[in-house]
Amino acid sequence: MLLPTPTSEPIQLSVAGLFDLPAALRVARALADANDETMVRIDLTRVSHFDDSGVAVLGRALTSHHRTDVKGLRRHQIRLLRYLGVEGFGESIVDAQPVWTS
């Protein structure tokens, strides 16, 4: 379930439960709709399960919007995104979860 947090700047998106293809498509649509200069923060810390197809769609969306922070990815998802050629992962740890920043 995608829960947008109403803020003026930056845009904050929270995803809870299953991160599958439909959830990833909603996040990708939100990134596509955001102004290129707008920071978009995606909180995945409440995701209980990541489907690899959703992670692949997320990766494509992250490469198209360059002002994005992602919190809550786990090691497997980070490895998958790197395998798919998505770069920009920092070594920062927030809430014991790796953070992706572009």
Phi and psi restraints in degrees (range 20) as a CNS / XPLOR table:
assign (resid 1 and name C) (resid 2 and name N)
       (resid 2 and name CA) (resid 2 and name C) 1.0 -93.9 20.0 2
assign (resid 2 and name N) (resid 2 and name CA)
       (resid 2 and name C) (resid 3 and name N) 1.0 125.2 20.0 2
assign (resid 2 and name C) (resid 3 and name N)
       (resid 3 and name CA) (resid 3 and name C) 1.0 -120.1 20.0 2
assign (resid 3 and name N) (resid 3 and name CA)
       (resid 3 and name C) (resid 4 and name N) 1.0 94.0 20.0 2
assign (resid 3 and name C) (resid 4 and name N)
       (resid 4 and name CA) (resid 4 and name C) 1.0 -70.4 20.0 2
assign (resid 4 and name N) (resid 4 and name CA)
       (resid 4 and name C) (resid 5 and name N) 1.0 137.8 20.0 2
assign (resid 4 and name C) (resid 5 and name N)
       (resid 5 and name CA) (resid 5 and name C) 1.0 -100.0 20.0 2
assign (resid 5 and name N) (resid 5 and name CA)
       (resid 5 and name C) (resid 6 and name N) 1.0 119.0 20.0 2
assign (resid 5 and name C) (resid 6 and name N)
       (resid 6 and name CA) (resid 6 and name C) 1.0 -69.8 20.0 2
assign (resid 6 and name N) (resid 6 and name CA)
       (resid 6 and name C) (resid 7 and name N) 1.0 110.9 20.0 2
assign (resid 6 and name C) (resid 7 and name N)
       (resid 7 and name CA) (resid 7 and name C) 1.0 -139.7 20.0 2
assign (resid 7 and name N) (resid 7 and name CA)
       (resid 7 and name C) (resid 8 and name N) 1.0 157.0 20.0 2
assign (resid 7 and name C) (resid 8 and name N)
       (resid 8 and name CA) (resid 8 and name C) 1.0 -76.6 20.0 2
assign (resid 8 and name N) (resid 8 and name CA)
       (resid 8 and name C) (resid 9 and name N) 1.0 -43.8 20.0 2
assign (resid 8 and name C) (resid 9 and name N)
       (resid 9 and name CA) (resid 9 and name C) 1.0 -164.9 20.0 2
assign (resid 9 and name N) (resid 9 and name CA)
       (resid 9 and name C) (resid 10 and name N) 1.0 129.5 20.0 2
assign (resid 9 and name C) (resid 10 and name N)
       (resid 10 and name CA) (resid 10 and name C) 1.0 -80.5 20.0 2
assign (resid 10 and name N) (resid 10 and name CA)
       (resid 10 and name C) (resid 11 and name N) 1.0 172.2 20.0 2
assign (resid 10 and name C) (resid 11 and name N)
       (resid 11 and name CA) (resid 11 and name C) 1.0 -82.6 20.0 2
assign (resid 11 and name N) (resid 11 and name CA)
       (resid 11 and name C) (resid 12 and name N) 1.0 134.6 20.0 2
assign (resid 11 and name C) (resid 12 and name N)
       (resid 12 and name CA) (resid 12 and name C) 1.0 -120.0 20.0 2
assign (resid 12 and name N) (resid 12 and name CA)
       (resid 12 and name C) (resid 13 and name N) 1.0 129.5 20.0 2
assign (resid 12 and name C) (resid 13 and name N)
       (resid 13 and name CA) (resid 13 and name C) 1.0 -120.3 20.0 2
assign (resid 13 and name N) (resid 13 and name CA)
       (resid 13 and name C) (resid 14 and name N) 1.0 134.9 20.0 2
assign (resid 13 and name C) (resid 14 and name N)
       (resid 14 and name CA) (resid 14 and name C) 1.0 -121.4 20.0 2
assign (resid 14 and name N) (resid 14 and name CA)
       (resid 14 and name C) (resid 15 and name N) 1.0 135.1 20.0 2
assign (resid 14 and name C) (resid 15 and name N)
       (resid 15 and name CA) (resid 15 and name C) 1.0 -118.9 20.0 2
assign (resid 15 and name N) (resid 15 and name CA)
       (resid 15 and name C) (resid 16 and name N) 1.0 134.2 20.0 2
assign (resid 15 and name C) (resid 16 and name N)
       (resid 16 and name CA) (resid 16 and name C) 1.0 -129.1 20.0 2
assign (resid 16 and name N) (resid 16 and name CA)
       (resid 16 and name C) (resid 17 and name N) 1.0 151.5 20.0 2
assign (resid 16 and name C) (resid 17 and name N)
       (resid 17 and name CA) (resid 17 and name C) 1.0 84.3 20.0 2
assign (resid 17 and name N) (resid 17 and name CA)
       (resid 17 and name C) (resid 18 and name N) 1.0 -134.7 20.0 2
assign (resid 17 and name C) (resid 18 and name N)
       (resid 18 and name CA) (resid 18 and name C) 1.0 -84.0 20.0 2
assign (resid 18 and name N) (resid 18 and name CA)
       (resid 18 and name C) (resid 19 and name N) 1.0 128.2 20.0 2
assign (resid 18 and name C) (resid 19 and name N)
       (resid 19 and name CA) (resid 19 and name C) 1.0 -102.2 20.0 2
assign (resid 19 and name N) (resid 19 and name CA)
       (resid 19 and name C) (resid 20 and name N) 1.0 87.4 20.0 2
assign (resid 19 and name C) (resid 20 and name N)
       (resid 20 and name CA) (resid 20 and name C) 1.0 -108.7 20.0 2
assign (resid 20 and name N) (resid 20 and name CA)
       (resid 20 and name C) (resid 21 and name N) 1.0 -169.0 20.0 2
assign (resid 20 and name C) (resid 21 and name N)
       (resid 21 and name CA) (resid 21 and name C) 1.0 -59.3 20.0 2
assign (resid 21 and name N) (resid 21 and name CA)
       (resid 21 and name C) (resid 22 and name N) 1.0 -47.6 20.0 2
assign (resid 21 and name C) (resid 22 and name N)
       (resid 22 and name CA) (resid 22 and name C) 1.0 -60.5 20.0 2
assign (resid 22 and name N) (resid 22 and name CA)
       (resid 22 and name C) (resid 23 and name N) 1.0 -40.1 20.0 2
assign (resid 22 and name C) (resid 23 and name N)
       (resid 23 and name CA) (resid 23 and name C) 1.0 -64.4 20.0 2
assign (resid 23 and name N) (resid 23 and name CA)
       (resid 23 and name C) (resid 24 and name N) 1.0 -42.0 20.0 2
assign (resid 23 and name C) (resid 24 and name N)
       (resid 24 and name CA) (resid 24 and name C) 1.0 -65.7 20.0 2
assign (resid 24 and name N) (resid 24 and name CA)
       (resid 24 and name C) (resid 25 and name N) 1.0 -37.7 20.0 2
assign (resid 24 and name C) (resid 25 and name N)
       (resid 25 and name CA) (resid 25 and name C) 1.0 -65.3 20.0 2
assign (resid 25 and name N) (resid 25 and name CA)
       (resid 25 and name C) (resid 26 and name N) 1.0 -35.2 20.0 2
assign (resid 25 and name C) (resid 26 and name N)
       (resid 26 and name CA) (resid 26 and name C) 1.0 -66.6 20.0 2
assign (resid 26 and name N) (resid 26 and name CA)
       (resid 26 and name C) (resid 27 and name N) 1.0 -41.0 20.0 2
assign (resid 26 and name C) (resid 27 and name N)
       (resid 27 and name CA) (resid 27 and name C) 1.0 -65.2 20.0 2
assign (resid 27 and name N) (resid 27 and name CA)
       (resid 27 and name C) (resid 28 and name N) 1.0 -44.2 20.0 2
assign (resid 27 and name C) (resid 28 and name N)
       (resid 28 and name CA) (resid 28 and name C) 1.0 -61.1 20.0 2
assign (resid 28 and name N) (resid 28 and name CA)
       (resid 28 and name C) (resid 29 and name N) 1.0 -39.5 20.0 2
assign (resid 28 and name C) (resid 29 and name N)
       (resid 29 and name CA) (resid 29 and name C) 1.0 -64.7 20.0 2
assign (resid 29 and name N) (resid 29 and name CA)
       (resid 29 and name C) (resid 30 and name N) 1.0 -41.5 20.0 2
assign (resid 29 and name C) (resid 30 and name N)
       (resid 30 and name CA) (resid 30 and name C) 1.0 -63.5 20.0 2
assign (resid 30 and name N) (resid 30 and name CA)
       (resid 30 and name C) (resid 31 and name N) 1.0 -39.8 20.0 2
assign (resid 30 and name C) (resid 31 and name N)
       (resid 31 and name CA) (resid 31 and name C) 1.0 -66.1 20.0 2
assign (resid 31 and name N) (resid 31 and name CA)
       (resid 31 and name C) (resid 32 and name N) 1.0 -40.7 20.0 2
assign (resid 31 and name C) (resid 32 and name N)
       (resid 32 and name CA) (resid 32 and name C) 1.0 -66.0 20.0 2
assign (resid 32 and name N) (resid 32 and name CA)
       (resid 32 and name C) (resid 33 and name N) 1.0 -34.4 20.0 2
assign (resid 32 and name C) (resid 33 and name N)
       (resid 33 and name CA) (resid 33 and name C) 1.0 -78.3 20.0 2
assign (resid 33 and name N) (resid 33 and name CA)
       (resid 33 and name C) (resid 34 and name N) 1.0 -19.3 20.0 2
assign (resid 33 and name C) (resid 34 and name N)
       (resid 34 and name CA) (resid 34 and name C) 1.0 -74.5 20.0 2
assign (resid 34 and name N) (resid 34 and name CA)
       (resid 34 and name C) (resid 35 and name N) 1.0 144.0 20.0 2
assign (resid 34 and name C) (resid 35 and name N)
       (resid 35 and name CA) (resid 35 and name C) 1.0 -59.7 20.0 2
assign (resid 35 and name N) (resid 35 and name CA)
       (resid 35 and name C) (resid 36 and name N) 1.0 142.3 20.0 2
assign (resid 35 and name C) (resid 36 and name N)
       (resid 36 and name CA) (resid 36 and name C) 1.0 -58.0 20.0 2
assign (resid 36 and name N) (resid 36 and name CA)
       (resid 36 and name C) (resid 37 and name N) 1.0 -28.2 20.0 2
assign (resid 36 and name C) (resid 37 and name N)
       (resid 37 and name CA) (resid 37 and name C) 1.0 -87.0 20.0 2
assign (resid 37 and name N) (resid 37 and name CA)
       (resid 37 and name C) (resid 38 and name N) 1.0 -6.0 20.0 2
assign (resid 37 and name C) (resid 38 and name N)
       (resid 38 and name CA) (resid 38 and name C) 1.0 -85.2 20.0 2
assign (resid 38 and name N) (resid 38 and name CA)
       (resid 38 and name C) (resid 39 and name N) 1.0 129.5 20.0 2
assign (resid 38 and name C) (resid 39 and name N)
       (resid 39 and name CA) (resid 39 and name C) 1.0 -73.5 20.0 2
assign (resid 39 and name N) (resid 39 and name CA)
       (resid 39 and name C) (resid 40 and name N) 1.0 131.4 20.0 2
assign (resid 39 and name C) (resid 40 and name N)
       (resid 40 and name CA) (resid 40 and name C) 1.0 -118.0 20.0 2
assign (resid 40 and name N) (resid 40 and name CA)
       (resid 40 and name C) (resid 41 and name N) 1.0 123.0 20.0 2
assign (resid 40 and name C) (resid 41 and name N)
       (resid 41 and name CA) (resid 41 and name C) 1.0 -107.6 20.0 2
assign (resid 41 and name N) (resid 41 and name CA)
       (resid 41 and name C) (resid 42 and name N) 1.0 125.5 20.0 2
assign (resid 41 and name C) (resid 42 and name N)
       (resid 42 and name CA) (resid 42 and name C) 1.0 -113.9 20.0 2
assign (resid 42 and name N) (resid 42 and name CA)
       (resid 42 and name C) (resid 43 and name N) 1.0 120.1 20.0 2
assign (resid 42 and name C) (resid 43 and name N)
       (resid 43 and name CA) (resid 43 and name C) 1.0 -103.6 20.0 2
assign (resid 43 and name N) (resid 43 and name CA)
       (resid 43 and name C) (resid 44 and name N) 1.0 112.6 20.0 2
assign (resid 43 and name C) (resid 44 and name N)
       (resid 44 and name CA) (resid 44 and name C) 1.0 -110.7 20.0 2
assign (resid 44 and name N) (resid 44 and name CA)
       (resid 44 and name C) (resid 45 and name N) 1.0 15.5 20.0 2
assign (resid 44 and name C) (resid 45 and name N)
       (resid 45 and name CA) (resid 45 and name C) 1.0 -67.1 20.0 2
assign (resid 45 and name N) (resid 45 and name CA)
       (resid 45 and name C) (resid 46 and name N) 1.0 -20.4 20.0 2
assign (resid 45 and name C) (resid 46 and name N)
       (resid 46 and name CA) (resid 46 and name C) 1.0 -100.7 20.0 2
assign (resid 46 and name N) (resid 46 and name CA)
       (resid 46 and name C) (resid 47 and name N) 1.0 13.8 20.0 2
assign (resid 46 and name C) (resid 47 and name N)
       (resid 47 and name CA) (resid 47 and name C) 1.0 -77.9 20.0 2
assign (resid 47 and name N) (resid 47 and name CA)
       (resid 47 and name C) (resid 48 and name N) 1.0 129.0 20.0 2
assign (resid 47 and name C) (resid 48 and name N)
       (resid 48 and name CA) (resid 48 and name C) 1.0 -89.8 20.0 2
assign (resid 48 and name N) (resid 48 and name CA)
       (resid 48 and name C) (resid 49 and name N) 1.0 -26.8 20.0 2
assign (resid 48 and name C) (resid 49 and name N)
       (resid 49 and name CA) (resid 49 and name C) 1.0 -151.4 20.0 2
assign (resid 49 and name N) (resid 49 and name CA)
       (resid 49 and name C) (resid 50 and name N) 1.0 133.0 20.0 2
assign (resid 49 and name C) (resid 50 and name N)
       (resid 50 and name CA) (resid 50 and name C) 1.0 -103.4 20.0 2
assign (resid 50 and name N) (resid 50 and name CA)
       (resid 50 and name C) (resid 51 and name N) 1.0 123.2 20.0 2
assign (resid 50 and name C) (resid 51 and name N)
       (resid 51 and name CA) (resid 51 and name C) 1.0 -87.3 20.0 2
assign (resid 51 and name N) (resid 51 and name CA)
       (resid 51 and name C) (resid 52 and name N) 1.0 134.5 20.0 2
assign (resid 51 and name C) (resid 52 and name N)
       (resid 52 and name CA) (resid 52 and name C) 1.0 -60.1 20.0 2
assign (resid 52 and name N) (resid 52 and name CA)
       (resid 52 and name C) (resid 53 and name N) 1.0 -33.2 20.0 2
assign (resid 52 and name C) (resid 53 and name N)
       (resid 53 and name CA) (resid 53 and name C) 1.0 -65.5 20.0 2
assign (resid 53 and name N) (resid 53 and name CA)
       (resid 53 and name C) (resid 54 and name N) 1.0 -35.9 20.0 2
assign (resid 53 and name C) (resid 54 and name N)
       (resid 54 and name CA) (resid 54 and name C) 1.0 -66.4 20.0 2
assign (resid 54 and name N) (resid 54 and name CA)
       (resid 54 and name C) (resid 55 and name N) 1.0 -39.1 20.0 2
assign (resid 54 and name C) (resid 55 and name N)
       (resid 55 and name CA) (resid 55 and name C) 1.0 -65.4 20.0 2
assign (resid 55 and name N) (resid 55 and name CA)
       (resid 55 and name C) (resid 56 and name N) 1.0 -38.0 20.0 2
assign (resid 55 and name C) (resid 56 and name N)
       (resid 56 and name CA) (resid 56 and name C) 1.0 -63.3 20.0 2
assign (resid 56 and name N) (resid 56 and name CA)
       (resid 56 and name C) (resid 57 and name N) 1.0 -42.8 20.0 2
assign (resid 56 and name C) (resid 57 and name N)
       (resid 57 and name CA) (resid 57 and name C) 1.0 -65.1 20.0 2
assign (resid 57 and name N) (resid 57 and name CA)
       (resid 57 and name C) (resid 58 and name N) 1.0 -41.5 20.0 2
assign (resid 57 and name C) (resid 58 and name N)
       (resid 58 and name CA) (resid 58 and name C) 1.0 -58.8 20.0 2
assign (resid 58 and name N) (resid 58 and name CA)
       (resid 58 and name C) (resid 59 and name N) 1.0 -44.0 20.0 2
assign (resid 58 and name C) (resid 59 and name N)
       (resid 59 and name CA) (resid 59 and name C) 1.0 -58.8 20.0 2
assign (resid 59 and name N) (resid 59 and name CA)
       (resid 59 and name C) (resid 60 and name N) 1.0 -44.8 20.0 2
assign (resid 59 and name C) (resid 60 and name N)
       (resid 60 and name CA) (resid 60 and name C) 1.0 -62.3 20.0 2
assign (resid 60 and name N) (resid 60 and name CA)
       (resid 60 and name C) (resid 61 and name N) 1.0 -41.5 20.0 2
assign (resid 60 and name C) (resid 61 and name N)
       (resid 61 and name CA) (resid 61 and name C) 1.0 -66.6 20.0 2
assign (resid 61 and name N) (resid 61 and name CA)
       (resid 61 and name C) (resid 62 and name N) 1.0 -38.3 20.0 2
assign (resid 61 and name C) (resid 62 and name N)
       (resid 62 and name CA) (resid 62 and name C) 1.0 -64.5 20.0 2
assign (resid 62 and name N) (resid 62 and name CA)
       (resid 62 and name C) (resid 63 and name N) 1.0 -33.3 20.0 2
assign (resid 62 and name C) (resid 63 and name N)
       (resid 63 and name CA) (resid 63 and name C) 1.0 -74.2 20.0 2
assign (resid 63 and name N) (resid 63 and name CA)
       (resid 63 and name C) (resid 64 and name N) 1.0 -17.3 20.0 2
assign (resid 63 and name C) (resid 64 and name N)
       (resid 64 and name CA) (resid 64 and name C) 1.0 -92.9 20.0 2
assign (resid 64 and name N) (resid 64 and name CA)
       (resid 64 and name C) (resid 65 and name N) 1.0 -15.1 20.0 2
assign (resid 64 and name C) (resid 65 and name N)
       (resid 65 and name CA) (resid 65 and name C) 1.0 -124.2 20.0 2
assign (resid 65 and name N) (resid 65 and name CA)
       (resid 65 and name C) (resid 66 and name N) 1.0 114.3 20.0 2
assign (resid 65 and name C) (resid 66 and name N)
       (resid 66 and name CA) (resid 66 and name C) 1.0 -89.6 20.0 2
assign (resid 66 and name N) (resid 66 and name CA)
       (resid 66 and name C) (resid 67 and name N) 1.0 -1.6 20.0 2
assign (resid 66 and name C) (resid 67 and name N)
       (resid 67 and name CA) (resid 67 and name C) 1.0 -116.5 20.0 2
assign (resid 67 and name N) (resid 67 and name CA)
       (resid 67 and name C) (resid 68 and name N) 1.0 76.6 20.0 2
assign (resid 67 and name C) (resid 68 and name N)
       (resid 68 and name CA) (resid 68 and name C) 1.0 -136.6 20.0 2
assign (resid 68 and name N) (resid 68 and name CA)
       (resid 68 and name C) (resid 69 and name N) 1.0 136.6 20.0 2
assign (resid 68 and name C) (resid 69 and name N)
       (resid 69 and name CA) (resid 69 and name C) 1.0 -118.4 20.0 2
assign (resid 69 and name N) (resid 69 and name CA)
       (resid 69 and name C) (resid 70 and name N) 1.0 135.9 20.0 2
assign (resid 69 and name C) (resid 70 and name N)
       (resid 70 and name CA) (resid 70 and name C) 1.0 -124.2 20.0 2
assign (resid 70 and name N) (resid 70 and name CA)
       (resid 70 and name C) (resid 71 and name N) 1.0 128.3 20.0 2
assign (resid 70 and name C) (resid 71 and name N)
       (resid 71 and name CA) (resid 71 and name C) 1.0 -119.4 20.0 2
assign (resid 71 and name N) (resid 71 and name CA)
       (resid 71 and name C) (resid 72 and name N) 1.0 135.1 20.0 2
assign (resid 71 and name C) (resid 72 and name N)
       (resid 72 and name CA) (resid 72 and name C) 1.0 108.6 20.0 2
assign (resid 72 and name N) (resid 72 and name CA)
       (resid 72 and name C) (resid 73 and name N) 1.0 1.9 20.0 2
assign (resid 72 and name C) (resid 73 and name N)
       (resid 73 and name CA) (resid 73 and name C) 1.0 -69.3 20.0 2
assign (resid 73 and name N) (resid 73 and name CA)
       (resid 73 and name C) (resid 74 and name N) 1.0 144.9 20.0 2
assign (resid 73 and name C) (resid 74 and name N)
       (resid 74 and name CA) (resid 74 and name C) 1.0 -100.7 20.0 2
assign (resid 74 and name N) (resid 74 and name CA)
       (resid 74 and name C) (resid 75 and name N) 1.0 170.8 20.0 2
assign (resid 74 and name C) (resid 75 and name N)
       (resid 75 and name CA) (resid 75 and name C) 1.0 -55.4 20.0 2
assign (resid 75 and name N) (resid 75 and name CA)
       (resid 75 and name C) (resid 76 and name N) 1.0 -42.9 20.0 2
assign (resid 75 and name C) (resid 76 and name N)
       (resid 76 and name CA) (resid 76 and name C) 1.0 -61.3 20.0 2
assign (resid 76 and name N) (resid 76 and name CA)
       (resid 76 and name C) (resid 77 and name N) 1.0 -43.2 20.0 2
assign (resid 76 and name C) (resid 77 and name N)
       (resid 77 and name CA) (resid 77 and name C) 1.0 -66.3 20.0 2
assign (resid 77 and name N) (resid 77 and name CA)
       (resid 77 and name C) (resid 78 and name N) 1.0 -37.9 20.0 2
assign (resid 77 and name C) (resid 78 and name N)
       (resid 78 and name CA) (resid 78 and name C) 1.0 -64.4 20.0 2
assign (resid 78 and name N) (resid 78 and name CA)
       (resid 78 and name C) (resid 79 and name N) 1.0 -44.0 20.0 2
assign (resid 78 and name C) (resid 79 and name N)
       (resid 79 and name CA) (resid 79 and name C) 1.0 -61.2 20.0 2
assign (resid 79 and name N) (resid 79 and name CA)
       (resid 79 and name C) (resid 80 and name N) 1.0 -42.8 20.0 2
assign (resid 79 and name C) (resid 80 and name N)
       (resid 80 and name CA) (resid 80 and name C) 1.0 -62.7 20.0 2
assign (resid 80 and name N) (resid 80 and name CA)
       (resid 80 and name C) (resid 81 and name N) 1.0 -45.0 20.0 2
assign (resid 80 and name C) (resid 81 and name N)
       (resid 81 and name CA) (resid 81 and name C) 1.0 -63.1 20.0 2
assign (resid 81 and name N) (resid 81 and name CA)
       (resid 81 and name C) (resid 82 and name N) 1.0 -40.7 20.0 2
assign (resid 81 and name C) (resid 82 and name N)
       (resid 82 and name CA) (resid 82 and name C) 1.0 -64.7 20.0 2
assign (resid 82 and name N) (resid 82 and name CA)
       (resid 82 and name C) (resid 83 and name N) 1.0 -40.1 20.0 2
assign (resid 82 and name C) (resid 83 and name N)
       (resid 83 and name CA) (resid 83 and name C) 1.0 -60.0 20.0 2
assign (resid 83 and name N) (resid 83 and name CA)
       (resid 83 and name C) (resid 84 and name N) 1.0 -36.2 20.0 2
assign (resid 83 and name C) (resid 84 and name N)
       (resid 84 and name CA) (resid 84 and name C) 1.0 -80.3 20.0 2
assign (resid 84 and name N) (resid 84 and name CA)
       (resid 84 and name C) (resid 85 and name N) 1.0 -0.3 20.0 2
assign (resid 84 and name C) (resid 85 and name N)
       (resid 85 and name CA) (resid 85 and name C) 1.0 91.8 20.0 2
assign (resid 85 and name N) (resid 85 and name CA)
       (resid 85 and name C) (resid 86 and name N) 1.0 11.3 20.0 2
assign (resid 85 and name C) (resid 86 and name N)
       (resid 86 and name CA) (resid 86 and name C) 1.0 -83.2 20.0 2
assign (resid 86 and name N) (resid 86 and name CA)
       (resid 86 and name C) (resid 87 and name N) 1.0 121.3 20.0 2
assign (resid 86 and name C) (resid 87 and name N)
       (resid 87 and name CA) (resid 87 and name C) 1.0 -108.3 20.0 2
assign (resid 87 and name N) (resid 87 and name CA)
       (resid 87 and name C) (resid 88 and name N) 1.0 170.4 20.0 2
assign (resid 87 and name C) (resid 88 and name N)
       (resid 88 and name CA) (resid 88 and name C) 1.0 109.7 20.0 2
assign (resid 88 and name N) (resid 88 and name CA)
       (resid 88 and name C) (resid 89 and name N) 1.0 15.3 20.0 2
assign (resid 88 and name C) (resid 89 and name N)
       (resid 89 and name CA) (resid 89 and name C) 1.0 -80.9 20.0 2
assign (resid 89 and name N) (resid 89 and name CA)
       (resid 89 and name C) (resid 90 and name N) 1.0 129.4 20.0 2
assign (resid 89 and name C) (resid 90 and name N)
       (resid 90 and name CA) (resid 90 and name C) 1.0 -89.0 20.0 2
assign (resid 90 and name N) (resid 90 and name CA)
       (resid 90 and name C) (resid 91 and name N) 1.0 172.8 20.0 2
assign (resid 90 and name C) (resid 91 and name N)
       (resid 91 and name CA) (resid 91 and name C) 1.0 -95.5 20.0 2
assign (resid 91 and name N) (resid 91 and name CA)
       (resid 91 and name C) (resid 92 and name N) 1.0 4.5 20.0 2
assign (resid 91 and name C) (resid 92 and name N)
       (resid 92 and name CA) (resid 92 and name C) 1.0 -65.9 20.0 2
assign (resid 92 and name N) (resid 92 and name CA)
       (resid 92 and name C) (resid 93 and name N) 1.0 146.2 20.0 2
assign (resid 92 and name C) (resid 93 and name N)
       (resid 93 and name CA) (resid 93 and name C) 1.0 -122.0 20.0 2
assign (resid 93 and name N) (resid 93 and name CA)
       (resid 93 and name C) (resid 94 and name N) 1.0 126.4 20.0 2
assign (resid 93 and name C) (resid 94 and name N)
       (resid 94 and name CA) (resid 94 and name C) 1.0 -124.8 20.0 2
assign (resid 94 and name N) (resid 94 and name CA)
       (resid 94 and name C) (resid 95 and name N) 1.0 124.9 20.0 2
assign (resid 94 and name C) (resid 95 and name N)
       (resid 95 and name CA) (resid 95 and name C) 1.0 55.0 20.0 2
assign (resid 95 and name N) (resid 95 and name CA)
       (resid 95 and name C) (resid 96 and name N) 1.0 38.5 20.0 2
assign (resid 95 and name C) (resid 96 and name N)
       (resid 96 and name CA) (resid 96 and name C) 1.0 61.3 20.0 2
assign (resid 96 and name N) (resid 96 and name CA)
       (resid 96 and name C) (resid 97 and name N) 1.0 19.7 20.0 2
assign (resid 96 and name C) (resid 97 and name N)
       (resid 97 and name CA) (resid 97 and name C) 1.0 -122.4 20.0 2
assign (resid 97 and name N) (resid 97 and name CA)
       (resid 97 and name C) (resid 98 and name N) 1.0 137.9 20.0 2
assign (resid 97 and name C) (resid 98 and name N)
       (resid 98 and name CA) (resid 98 and name C) 1.0 -62.4 20.0 2
assign (resid 98 and name N) (resid 98 and name CA)
       (resid 98 and name C) (resid 99 and name N) 1.0 153.2 20.0 2
assign (resid 98 and name C) (resid 99 and name N)
       (resid 99 and name CA) (resid 99 and name C) 1.0 -118.5 20.0 2
assign (resid 99 and name N) (resid 99 and name CA)
       (resid 99 and name C) (resid 100 and name N) 1.0 137.2 20.0 2
assign (resid 99 and name C) (resid 100 and name N)
       (resid 100 and name CA) (resid 100 and name C) 1.0 -105.8 20.0 2
assign (resid 100 and name N) (resid 100 and name CA)
       (resid 100 and name C) (resid 101 and name N) 1.0 131.2 20.0 2
assign (resid 100 and name C) (resid 101 and name N)
       (resid 101 and name CA) (resid 101 and name C) 1.0 -135.8 20.0 2
assign (resid 101 and name N) (resid 101 and name CA)
       (resid 101 and name C) (resid 102 and name N) 1.0 133.5 20.0 2
